[in-house]
Amino acid sequence: MSKQSVLVVDDERDIRELLTITLGRMDLEVDAASNVAEARQLLGENTYDLCFTDMRLPDGSGQDLIELIAEQHPDMPVAMITAYGNVDAAVNALKAGAFDFVSKPVDIKVLRNLVQTALRLSEERRNSEESEEAPIGSRLIGSSSAMQQVRTTIGKLARSQAPVYISGESGTGKELAARLIHEQGPRAGAPFVPVNCGAIPSELMESEFFGHMKGSFTGAHADKEGLFQAAHGGTLFLDEVAELPLHMQVKLLRVIQEKAVRPIGGRGEVTVDVRILSATHKNLAELVEQGHFRQDLFYRINVIELQIPPLRDRGDDVRELADVILERLSRENGESPVSLSEDAFAALHTYTFPGNVRELENILERALAMCEGDTVQPDDLMLPDHAPRSLGAPGTSATAASTEAAPLPHNSDQPLDDYISNLEREAIMKALEETRYNKTAAARKLGITFRALRYKLKKLDID
């Protein structure tokens, strides 16, 4: 088996020699060029698995070389060599198609991690081309042009190490898109670590992200690795990144730039090899203008933006999604498949889905419980434009469904959903008690299906 090969392009002889020696020790064949012209000639004569290029070259720029390789050798990962701390150059390189970047002075450990990741990418590309299977984005359901574009973009993003900002409304599937980017790329065998930035208390954020050493603060009884260390070699997905306080935004920017973290109480930095994906349903650009989100961090994580369309803009994807969701729910419940009636589909098709795919799943889970046959009808959906079905049989109310339970007093400060849930709970508990907890008999007494009762028991957390 022939060795994998690397092209190094840099006008500084010391850098060329350092990279040549380091890569040679990794059992790689190395060719070196000192300018764009030499690089062009070598690229025309040979095929490489990876290329390193400096930003500034005597007869052009590394940016030009990256664009050339992206056009003529799209399967070759390119890494930019930038001056220390030159974030703008790194961002521009990533936008032009660079796989990743390494800063001068070159950290050998960071370099080795980058090379290993890039070569895995090259190998996986070859394997995918030789394979007849093409499952990219198979879990992003939908045949609309909008979703076809999303799947195509995810396939391209998976081949890069550029930070990706995933935008979209709540419930559109931003985390799923992030997982697919990870799973289709060279880091698929390493951890995918999702974190909801809005769920971590501000005072614990630094410890959660970067870890801490034993005794570094009260309650630190043992060393703890942070999320960056846990994601080493893989992907860290920062969901709701807009919720990060400003002091953490500064620290996050530094970690992304330097590729190293310092645990609380630690004396030295720990190198981390992590790809950053982020998402939020908020408008980050507006938050930058308002001074709530740092502009430098925004440009760093928003190298490439992936927009996930809302469900209302996806046409007939609703039917396709509904069929798949109903099949899955029926299988999980051990029941025969249930389908949508044409009238039910028409009702879903005209609904705007403010909660997007997540709301569709909730609607169908409820409908599956409420329908009495093997076909979901419009009333089973209980959409806001439809009158909700009562808990009891036709002609009875939920508060009096075959029971003598007195309605609970409604506190004006109590949310209506909570009030209705309490009414349902009282009616169900009374029916269960009167039937000695025979659920089939209780469902009959309440005038609902057994499946509907089981759904209510689960929803109301009744044992």
JOKAGI-V522219 format. One record per backbone hydrogen bond with DSSP energy under -0.5 kcal/mol. NH is the residue of the N-H (numbers start at 0). CO is the residue of the C=O. If there is no record, write none. Layout:
nh=NH co=CO
nh=NH co=CO
This chain:
nh=5 co=28
nh=6 co=49
nh=7 co=30
nh=8 co=51
nh=9 co=7
nh=9 co=32
nh=12 co=10
nh=15 co=11
nh=16 co=12
nh=17 co=13
nh=18 co=14
nh=19 co=15
nh=20 co=16
nh=21 co=17
nh=22 co=18
nh=23 co=19
nh=24 co=20
nh=25 co=21
nh=25 co=22
nh=26 co=23
nh=27 co=22
nh=28 co=3
nh=30 co=5
nh=32 co=7
nh=38 co=34
nh=39 co=35
nh=40 co=36
nh=41 co=37
nh=42 co=38
nh=43 co=39
nh=44 co=40
nh=45 co=41
nh=48 co=4
nh=49 co=4
nh=50 co=76
nh=51 co=6
nh=52 co=78
nh=53 co=8
nh=54 co=80
nh=56 co=54
nh=56 co=59
nh=59 co=56
nh=61 co=54
nh=62 co=54
nh=64 co=60
nh=65 co=61
nh=66 co=62
nh=67 co=63
nh=68 co=64
nh=69 co=65
nh=70 co=66
nh=71 co=67
nh=72 co=68
nh=75 co=72
nh=76 co=48
nh=76 co=74
nh=78 co=50
nh=79 co=99
nh=80 co=52
nh=81 co=79
nh=81 co=101
nh=85 co=82
nh=86 co=84
nh=89 co=85
nh=90 co=86
nh=91 co=87
nh=92 co=88
nh=93 co=89
nh=94 co=90
nh=95 co=91
nh=96 co=92
nh=96 co=93
nh=97 co=92
nh=98 co=77
nh=99 co=77
nh=101 co=79
nh=103 co=81
nh=107 co=105
nh=110 co=106
nh=111 co=107
nh=112 co=108
nh=113 co=109
nh=114 co=110
nh=115 co=111
nh=116 co=112
nh=117 co=113
nh=118 co=114
nh=119 co=115
nh=120 co=116
nh=121 co=117
nh=122 co=118
nh=123 co=119
nh=124 co=120
nh=125 co=121
nh=126 co=122
nh=127 co=123
nh=128 co=124
nh=129 co=125
nh=130 co=126
nh=137 co=134
nh=139 co=136
nh=140 co=138
nh=147 co=143
nh=148 co=144
nh=149 co=145
nh=150 co=146
nh=151 co=147
nh=152 co=148
nh=153 co=149
nh=154 co=150
nh=155 co=151
nh=156 co=152
nh=157 co=153
nh=158 co=155
nh=159 co=156
nh=160 co=98
nh=163 co=275
nh=164 co=303
nh=165 co=163
nh=165 co=277
nh=166 co=164
nh=166 co=305
nh=167 co=279
nh=171 co=168
nh=176 co=172
nh=177 co=173
nh=178 co=174
nh=179 co=175
nh=180 co=176
nh=181 co=177
nh=182 co=178
nh=183 co=179
nh=184 co=181
nh=185 co=157
nh=187 co=184
nh=189 co=186
nh=192 co=190
nh=192 co=234
nh=193 co=191
nh=194 co=236
nh=196 co=194
nh=196 co=238
nh=198 co=195
nh=199 co=196
nh=200 co=198
nh=203 co=200
nh=204 co=200
nh=204 co=201
nh=207 co=203
nh=208 co=204
nh=209 co=205
nh=210 co=206
nh=211 co=223
nh=212 co=263
nh=214 co=219
nh=215 co=212
nh=219 co=216
nh=220 co=218
nh=223 co=211
nh=226 co=207
nh=227 co=208
nh=229 co=225
nh=230 co=226
nh=231 co=228
nh=232 co=272
nh=233 co=230
nh=234 co=190
nh=235 co=274
nh=236 co=192
nh=236 co=234
nh=237 co=235
nh=237 co=276
nh=238 co=194
nh=238 co=236
nh=239 co=278
nh=240 co=237
nh=240 co=278
nh=242 co=239
nh=243 co=240
nh=247 co=244
nh=248 co=244
nh=249 co=245
nh=250 co=246
nh=251 co=247
nh=252 co=248
nh=253 co=249
nh=254 co=250
nh=255 co=251
nh=256 co=252
nh=257 co=253
nh=258 co=254
nh=260 co=269
nh=262 co=260
nh=263 co=210
nh=265 co=262
nh=269 co=260
nh=270 co=268
nh=271 co=258
nh=273 co=271
nh=274 co=233
nh=276 co=235
nh=276 co=274
nh=277 co=163
nh=278 co=237
nh=279 co=165
nh=283 co=281
nh=286 co=282
nh=287 co=283
nh=288 co=284
nh=289 co=285
nh=290 co=287
nh=291 co=286
nh=292 co=286
nh=297 co=293
nh=298 co=294
nh=299 co=295
nh=300 co=296
nh=301 co=297
nh=303 co=162
nh=305 co=164
nh=306 co=304
nh=307 co=166
nh=307 co=305
nh=308 co=306
nh=312 co=309
nh=313 co=310
nh=316 co=313
nh=317 co=314
nh=318 co=315
nh=319 co=315
nh=320 co=316
nh=321 co=317
nh=322 co=318
nh=323 co=319
nh=324 co=320
nh=325 co=321
nh=326 co=322
nh=327 co=323
nh=328 co=324
nh=329 co=325
nh=330 co=326
nh=331 co=327
nh=332 co=328
nh=333 co=330
nh=334 co=329
nh=338 co=373
nh=340 co=375
nh=344 co=340
nh=345 co=341
nh=346 co=342
nh=347 co=343
nh=348 co=344
nh=349 co=345
nh=350 co=346
nh=350 co=347
nh=355 co=352
nh=356 co=170
nh=357 co=170
nh=357 co=354
nh=358 co=354
nh=359 co=355
nh=360 co=356
nh=361 co=357
nh=362 co=358
nh=363 co=359
nh=364 co=360
nh=365 co=361
nh=366 co=362
nh=367 co=363
nh=368 co=364
nh=369 co=365
nh=370 co=366
nh=375 co=338
nh=379 co=376
nh=380 co=376
nh=380 co=377
nh=381 co=377
nh=381 co=378
nh=385 co=382
nh=395 co=392
nh=399 co=396
nh=400 co=397
nh=401 co=399
nh=402 co=399
nh=410 co=408
nh=411 co=409
nh=413 co=410
nh=418 co=414
nh=419 co=415
nh=420 co=416
nh=421 co=417
nh=422 co=418
nh=423 co=419
nh=424 co=420
nh=425 co=421
nh=426 co=422
nh=427 co=423
nh=428 co=424
nh=429 co=425
nh=430 co=426
nh=431 co=427
nh=432 co=428
nh=433 co=429
nh=434 co=430
nh=435 co=432
nh=436 co=431
nh=437 co=434
nh=438 co=436
nh=441 co=437
nh=442 co=438
nh=443 co=439
nh=444 co=440
nh=445 co=441
nh=446 co=442
nh=447 co=442
nh=452 co=448
nh=453 co=449
nh=454 co=450
nh=455 co=451
nh=456 co=452
nh=457 co=453
nh=458 co=454
nh=459 co=455
nh=460 co=457
nh=461 co=456
nh=462 co=460
